[in-house]
Amino acid sequence: MKDYAYQIILKDLSKFSKVYLVPLSDFHIGCGHTALDIIQGYLDWIKETKEAFTILNGDLLNGATKTSSAELFEDLITPDKAYEQLRAMLMPIKNKILMITRGGHEEAIFRQVGTDYMARLAYDLGEIPYKPDGGMVGLRLSLNNHGTVFFAYATHGWGGARTIGAKVKKTEDLAEVADADIYVLSHDHTQAVHRLNVLTPPYQNIRWNRPIYLTVKRKLLVNTGGFIKYAGYIQRKGYMPQDLGTPRIRLEIKQRGGGSDAARGYYKDIHCSV
């Protein structure tokens, strides 16, 4: 029997040689300190940019209840009303959403009452692939009829961390879990970009009558940002104020210059901006 929790979500974007992946998380819709205008700016950009796509990586709802860590009396609306607002905000980009995961705030509601708001969101937006605990997306790009697949692994995140180093270390730990080009971790409300370079042997087109060589494979590590202003529990607990927003990842297939077409070859070019 196949384990669909391990199934990779494949998206054929071969009409593009370059795309942008803008992972979104930690909206905390319902919290009175959420920067709705900044969230809307990202959603508008994704909608208006044909080669832009997103992964929704959890804590989109604040979901305060009587027993939650989120403060019930600081939320402006009920979880149901917050969900309706979230769904309306995301509806215009529903065809740009590659995957949805579940964050700690949605997890708390699920554990208390069995209601999975992120599963409902995935269904309401058009049966978007839903991986509550995290998953991998494969994006196929093409240049001159040469296709290449970029793999991105995302999960919401875990635990507490106050320093930049501790937050980045968690993303490095994630890179030990799965082999991918890009790793996306949220939860800590801090934008950060880091990379690991590993020596990789060739796995295809090996000829035993000539030498083969190690190549350097880049792994991009991305900590997404948050959208809560410096107020409430963030200020009370002495957390550092953060820039609101999230990194933008650029994936591009390129051709090496010089030599014949066969010698030039194609390669993955991955960059990220904060």
C-alpha positions in Angstrom: 0.0 0.0 0.0 1.3 3.4 -1.0 2.0 6.0 1.8 0.5 9.2 0.4 2.0 11.2 3.2 5.3 10.7 1.3 3.9 11.4 -2.1 5.7 14.4 -3.8 3.4 17.1 -5.2 4.3 17.6 -8.8 3.6 20.8 -10.7 4.4 21.1 -14.4 5.5 24.7 -15.0 7.5 23.9 -18.1 6.1 26.9 -19.9 8.4 28.9 -17.6 12.2 28.9 -17.4 12.0 31.0 -14.3 9.5 31.2 -11.4 9.2 32.8 -8.0 8.2 30.8 -5.0 6.9 33.1 -2.2 6.2 30.9 0.9 3.6 32.5 3.2 3.0 31.7 6.8 2.2 33.1 10.2 -0.6 35.5 9.2 -2.3 34.9 12.5 -5.6 36.2 11.1 -7.8 37.2 14.0 -5.0 38.7 16.1 -5.5 42.4 16.6 -1.9 43.1 15.8 -1.8 41.4 12.4 -0.5 43.6 9.5 -3.3 42.9 7.0 -2.1 45.5 4.6 1.3 43.9 4.2 -0.2 40.5 3.8 -2.5 41.9 1.1 0.5 43.4 -0.7 2.1 39.9 -1.0 -1.1 38.4 -2.2 -1.6 41.1 -4.8 2.0 40.6 -6.1 1.5 36.9 -6.5 -1.8 37.4 -8.3 -0.4 39.9 -10.7 2.9 38.1 -11.4 2.2 35.2 -13.8 5.3 33.2 -12.8 4.8 33.6 -9.0 3.5 30.7 -6.8 3.3 30.1 -3.1 3.3 27.4 -0.3 1.0 28.1 2.7 3.1 27.0 5.6 0.8 27.2 8.7 -0.3 29.5 11.5 -2.5 31.4 9.0 -5.1 31.6 11.8 -4.5 32.8 15.3 -7.4 30.7 16.6 -7.5 31.8 20.2 -9.7 29.7 22.5 -10.3 29.6 26.2 -7.4 27.2 26.7 -5.0 28.2 23.9 -1.7 30.0 24.2 -3.1 32.7 22.0 -5.0 35.2 24.1 -8.7 34.8 23.7 -9.6 38.4 24.7 -6.9 39.9 22.4 -8.5 38.4 19.3 -10.9 40.6 17.5 -13.0 37.8 15.9 -13.9 34.1 16.4 -11.9 31.4 14.7 -14.8 30.8 12.2 -14.9 34.5 11.3 -11.1 34.6 11.0 -11.3 31.5 8.7 -13.9 33.2 6.5 -11.6 36.3 6.2 -8.6 34.1 5.4 -10.4 32.2 2.7 -11.7 35.4 1.1 -8.1 36.8 1.0 -6.7 33.7 -0.6 -9.4 33.0 -3.1 -7.9 35.3 -5.8 -4.6 33.3 -5.8 -6.1 29.8 -5.3 -4.5 28.6 -8.6 -1.1 29.8 -7.4 -1.1 27.7 -4.2 1.1 24.6 -4.5 0.6 23.1 -1.1 -0.9 23.8 2.4 0.6 22.7 5.7 -0.8 23.0 9.2 0.8 25.3 11.9 0.8 25.1 15.6 -2.2 27.3 16.1 -4.4 25.2 13.7 -2.9 22.1 15.3 -4.1 23.3 18.8 -7.7 23.7 17.5 -7.5 20.3 15.8 -6.3 18.6 19.0 -9.0 20.3 21.1 -12.1 19.8 19.0 -11.0 17.8 15.9 -11.6 20.7 13.5 -8.9 21.1 10.8 -9.2 24.5 9.4 -6.3 24.0 7.0 -7.9 20.8 5.5 -11.1 22.8 5.0 -9.1 25.6 3.4 -7.4 23.2 1.0 -10.9 21.9 0.0 -12.6 25.2 -0.3 -9.9 26.7 -2.5 -10.2 23.9 -5.0 -8.8 20.7 -3.5 -5.2 22.0 -3.1 -2.7 19.4 -2.0 -2.7 19.3 1.8 0.2 18.0 3.8 -0.5 18.8 7.5 2.9 17.7 8.8 4.9 18.9 5.8 5.7 17.7 2.3 7.8 18.1 -0.8 6.9 19.9 -4.0 8.5 19.2 -7.4 8.4 22.1 -9.9 9.3 21.3 -13.5 10.8 24.2 -15.5 12.0 24.1 -19.1 14.4 26.0 -21.3 14.9 25.1 -25.0 12.8 22.0 -24.4 15.2 20.8 -21.7 13.2 20.2 -18.5 14.6 20.2 -14.9 12.7 19.6 -11.7 13.3 21.7 -8.6 12.4 20.1 -5.3 11.3 22.1 -2.2 10.5 20.6 1.2 8.4 22.6 3.7 7.0 22.1 7.2 5.7 24.7 9.6 8.4 24.4 12.4 8.7 23.6 16.0 9.9 24.7 19.4 11.1 28.1 20.6 14.2 30.0 19.5 15.3 33.6 20.3 18.5 34.0 18.5 19.0 34.1 14.7 21.6 31.3 15.0 19.1 29.0 16.8 16.4 29.7 14.2 18.7 29.0 11.3 20.0 25.8 13.0 16.5 24.4 13.0 16.4 24.8 9.2 19.8 23.1 8.9 18.4 20.2 11.0 15.5 20.0 8.5 18.0 19.6 5.7 19.0 16.3 7.3 15.5 15.0 7.0 15.0 15.0 3.2 17.1 15.6 0.1 15.9 18.7 -1.7 17.0 21.9 -3.4 15.1 24.2 -1.0 14.0 23.9 2.6 11.3 26.1 4.0 10.7 26.5 7.7 8.3 28.9 9.4 7.1 29.4 13.0 9.8 31.7 14.3 8.6 34.9 12.5 12.1 35.7 11.4 13.3 36.1 7.8 16.6 34.4 7.1 18.4 32.9 4.2 21.3 30.4 4.4 22.7 27.8 2.2 24.5 24.5 2.4 26.9 23.2 -0.3 27.4 19.5 -0.5 29.6 17.4 -2.8 27.4 15.2 -4.9 28.4 12.3 -7.3 26.6 11.9 -10.6 23.7 9.5 -10.6 22.9 9.3 -14.3 24.8 9.0 -17.6 27.8 7.3 -15.9 30.3 5.9 -18.4 32.7 3.4 -16.9 35.4 4.0 -19.4 36.1 7.6 -18.4 36.5 9.6 -15.1 33.6 10.9 -13.2 33.7 13.9 -10.8 32.0 15.3 -7.8 30.0 18.5 -8.2 28.8 21.0 -5.7 25.1 21.0 -5.0 23.6 24.0 -3.4 20.8 23.6 -0.8 18.9 26.7 0.0 17.6 27.1 3.5 14.8 29.6 4.0 13.2 30.8 7.3 10.0 32.6 6.5 8.9 35.8 8.2 5.8 36.8 10.1 3.1 39.4 9.9 2.4 40.4 13.5 3.4 43.9 14.5 5.6 44.5 17.6 3.0 44.3 20.3 1.2 41.8 22.6 3.0 38.7 23.7 5.9 39.4 21.3 6.7 42.6 23.1 5.9 41.2 26.6 8.3 38.3 26.2 11.1 40.6 24.9 11.4 39.1 21.5 13.4 41.2 19.0 11.3 43.3 16.5 11.3 41.8 13.1 10.7 43.0 9.6 7.2 42.1 8.5 7.1 39.9 5.4 8.7 36.8 3.9 11.6 35.9 1.5 11.1 35.5 -2.2 12.8 32.5 -3.9 13.8 32.6 -7.5 14.1 29.3 -9.4 15.6 29.4 -12.9 17.0 26.9 -15.3 20.0 28.3 -17.2 22.4 27.1 -19.9 26.2 27.3 -19.4 28.0 29.4 -22.0 30.9 28.4 -24.2 31.6 25.3 -26.2 29.1 23.2 -28.2 25.4 22.8 -27.2 26.2 19.4 -25.8 29.1 20.6 -23.7 27.3 23.6 -22.3 24.5 21.8 -20.5 21.8 23.1 -18.2 21.9 23.8 -14.5 19.6 25.0 -11.7 20.0 28.5 -10.5 18.5 29.3 -7.1 18.5 32.6 -5.3 16.5 34.2 -2.5 15.9 37.8 -1.5 14.7 39.2 1.8 
